[in-house]
């Protein structure tokens, strides 16, 4: 199928005006399906805490859990760039601890890059990681690991002060050596401005159409949760209904004695 997409490939996408398509994944079969598509990037996000483990935030996710899921995704794929999240607590203690955790993730999973939430406060960590040969994606705007600080998952950078900070942070992240920046839940006009101010690709999630690429949580866009209705999520199918109908059909066939049939018996 050819070589795996690299961080430098995606930088070339931006220069050529080619949009980047990314999704999250956490398991073998989903990753195999994605590998057969033209998807550019898979993010093994700490969103797994919420959509895979059923937690209410991403905070409880551990480095070991990220390694476990990322290794599965890497082993199941050959084409897309695979990026692993640095979970809460894995990079804040010290630069040395951040390096240790990032090296572990890269070595034990075979992923192509890691992602770190935050702006100016994580610049020194990012500099050390990139100097050490670890490709890093930044993450600005709504940073879910800061939920206890923000208090909600509402739109970020609506006011001028926060918008100016975000624009400054984006430039600082680029100077620190990031390969790209995820922009989450910020006004589209601000995302457009930021995308034009940096040479690395921006990947939007709830940040409007002007980013260099888009990422969605795969269970959101496939419609696993009928109660989930984020404005920025387009549901491309209704997996909840598909699975429910299939399971009910199976139950009925078992109850009626029509499964297994003669053809399905030895």
C-alpha positions in Angstrom: 0.0 0.0 0.0 3.1 2.2 0.0 4.8 4.1 2.8 3.1 5.5 5.9 2.2 9.2 5.7 4.7 11.3 7.7 4.5 14.6 9.5 6.6 16.2 6.7 4.0 14.9 4.2 1.3 16.7 6.0 3.3 19.9 6.1 3.6 19.6 2.3 -0.2 19.2 2.2 -0.6 22.6 3.7 1.9 24.2 1.3 -0.1 22.6 -1.6 -3.5 23.6 -0.2 -4.5 20.0 0.2 -6.8 19.3 3.1 -5.9 16.8 5.9 -8.6 14.3 7.0 -8.1 12.8 10.5 -10.2 10.6 12.9 -9.6 9.0 16.2 -9.3 5.2 16.6 -8.6 2.9 19.6 -9.1 -0.7 18.4 -8.0 -3.2 15.8 -11.1 -3.6 13.5 -11.9 0.1 13.3 -8.2 0.8 12.5 -8.2 -1.9 9.8 -11.2 -0.3 8.2 -9.7 3.2 8.3 -6.4 1.8 6.8 -8.4 0.8 3.7 -9.5 4.4 3.2 -7.7 7.6 2.1 -7.6 8.9 5.7 -4.4 10.9 6.4 -4.1 10.7 10.2 -5.3 8.6 13.1 -5.3 10.2 16.5 -5.3 7.8 19.4 -6.8 10.4 21.7 -7.2 10.5 25.4 -10.8 10.8 24.3 -10.7 7.0 24.8 -11.4 7.7 28.5 -14.8 9.0 27.5 -15.8 7.1 24.4 -14.1 3.7 25.1 -14.0 3.6 28.9 -17.2 5.6 29.7 -15.5 8.1 32.0 -16.9 11.7 32.3 -13.5 13.3 31.4 -10.2 12.5 29.8 -8.3 13.0 33.1 -8.1 9.4 34.3 -6.4 8.1 31.1 -2.9 6.8 31.8 0.3 6.5 29.8 0.0 2.7 29.9 -3.5 2.9 28.4 -2.4 5.2 25.6 0.4 2.8 24.9 -1.9 -0.2 24.8 -4.4 1.3 22.4 -1.8 3.1 20.2 0.2 -0.2 19.7 -3.0 -1.9 18.5 -3.8 1.0 16.0 -0.2 1.0 14.7 -0.1 -2.8 14.2 -3.5 -2.7 12.4 -2.5 0.0 9.9 0.1 0.7 7.2 -0.9 4.0 5.7 -2.1 6.8 8.0 0.1 8.9 10.3 -0.6 7.7 13.9 -0.5 10.3 16.6 -0.7 9.4 20.3 -2.0 11.8 23.0 0.2 12.6 26.0 -2.4 12.1 28.8 -3.0 14.3 31.8 0.0 14.2 34.2 2.4 12.7 31.7 4.2 15.9 30.8 3.5 18.5 33.5 5.7 17.2 36.4 9.1 17.9 34.7 10.7 18.1 31.3 12.6 14.9 32.2 9.4 13.0 33.0 7.7 14.3 29.8 10.7 13.0 27.8 10.6 9.7 29.6 6.9 9.2 28.9 7.2 10.4 25.3 10.1 8.0 24.6 8.1 5.2 26.1 5.1 5.9 23.9 7.2 6.2 20.8 9.3 3.1 21.4 6.6 0.8 22.7 3.9 1.7 20.1 5.8 2.6 16.9 3.6 5.7 16.5 4.8 8.6 14.4 4.1 11.6 16.7 2.7 12.6 20.0 0.2 15.4 20.9 0.4 17.8 23.9 -2.2 20.2 25.1 -1.4 23.7 26.1 0.4 26.9 24.9 3.2 28.9 26.4 3.5 26.8 29.6 4.5 23.7 27.6 6.8 25.4 25.1 10.0 24.3 27.0 8.8 20.7 27.0 8.0 20.7 23.3 11.4 22.2 22.5 13.1 19.4 24.4 10.9 16.7 22.7 11.5 18.0 19.2 15.2 18.4 19.8 15.2 14.8 20.8 13.7 13.7 17.6 10.1 13.3 18.7 7.5 14.9 16.3 5.0 16.8 18.4 1.5 18.2 17.6 0.2 21.1 19.7 -3.4 21.5 20.9 -4.9 24.9 21.6 -8.4 26.3 22.3 -10.6 23.9 24.3 -8.1 21.6 25.9 -10.1 18.8 27.6 -7.4 18.0 30.1 -8.0 21.5 31.6 -11.7 20.8 32.2 -11.2 21.5 36.0 -9.7 24.8 35.2 -12.2 25.8 32.5 -15.3 24.3 34.2 -17.0 23.4 31.0 -16.5 22.3 27.4 -17.9 25.6 25.9 -16.4 27.6 23.1 -13.0 29.1 23.9 -11.3 32.3 22.8 -14.5 34.3 22.3 -13.1 37.4 24.0 -10.2 39.4 22.6 -7.8 38.7 25.4 -8.1 34.9 25.1 -8.0 35.1 21.3 -4.8 37.2 21.4 -3.2 34.7 23.8 -4.2 31.8 21.5 -2.7 33.5 18.5 0.5 34.2 20.4 0.6 30.6 21.7 0.3 29.2 18.1 3.4 31.2 17.0 5.3 30.0 20.1 4.4 26.4 19.4 5.6 26.7 15.8 8.9 28.2 17.0 9.2 25.3 19.5 9.1 22.9 16.6 5.6 21.4 16.5 4.6 19.5 13.3 1.1 20.8 13.5 -1.5 22.3 15.8 -5.0 21.0 16.8 -7.5 23.9 17.2 -10.5 22.8 19.3 -13.8 24.7 19.6 -12.8 28.2 18.8 -14.4 30.8 16.5 -13.9 30.0 12.7 -12.5 33.5 12.1 -9.9 33.1 14.7 -8.9 29.6 13.4 -8.6 31.2 9.9 -6.3 33.8 11.3 -4.2 31.3 13.2 -4.0 29.0 10.2 -2.6 31.9 8.1 -0.1 32.9 10.7 1.8 29.6 11.0 3.5 27.4 8.3 2.6 24.1 10.1 -0.9 22.6 9.4 -3.8 23.3 11.7 -6.3 20.5 12.4 -9.7 21.8 13.5 -12.3 20.2 15.7 -15.2 22.6 16.1 -13.0 25.3 14.6 -14.7 26.0 11.3 -13.8 25.3 7.7 -10.6 27.4 7.4 -8.2 25.0 9.1 -5.8 22.9 7.0 -7.5 19.7 8.2 -10.3 18.3 10.3 -10.5 15.7 13.0 -13.5 14.1 14.7 -13.9 11.4 17.3 -14.9 8.4 15.3 -17.8 7.3 17.6 -19.3 10.8 17.3 -19.3 10.9 13.5 -20.6 7.3 13.2 -23.5 8.0 15.5 -22.8 5.6 18.4 -24.6 7.9 20.9 -28.0 9.1 19.9 -28.0 11.6 22.8 -24.8 13.3 21.6 -25.5 16.3 19.5 -22.5 18.6 19.3 -22.9 21.5 16.8 -19.5 20.7 15.2 -20.2 17.0 14.7 -21.7 15.8 11.5 -23.1 12.3 11.9 -22.3 10.3 8.8 -24.3 7.3 9.8 -26.4 5.9 12.7 -24.4 3.0 14.1 -26.6 2.9 17.2 -29.7 2.1 15.2 -27.8 -0.3 12.9 -26.4 -2.3 15.8 -29.6 -2.2 17.8 -31.6 -3.6 14.8 -29.1 -6.3 14.1 -28.9 -7.5 17.7 -32.8 -7.5 18.0 -33.0 -9.5 14.7 -30.4 -12.0 16.1 -32.3 -12.4 19.4 -35.6 -13.0 17.5 -34.0 -15.6 15.3 -32.6 -17.4 18.3 -35.9 -17.3 20.2 -37.9 -18.5 17.1 -35.3 -21.3 16.5 -34.5 -20.0 13.0 -30.8 -19.5 13.9 -28.8 -21.5 13.3 -30.2 -22.9 10.1 -29.3 -26.2 8.5 -26.7 -24.3 6.3 -25.2 -22.9 9.5 -24.9 -26.2 11.2 -22.3 -29.0 10.9 
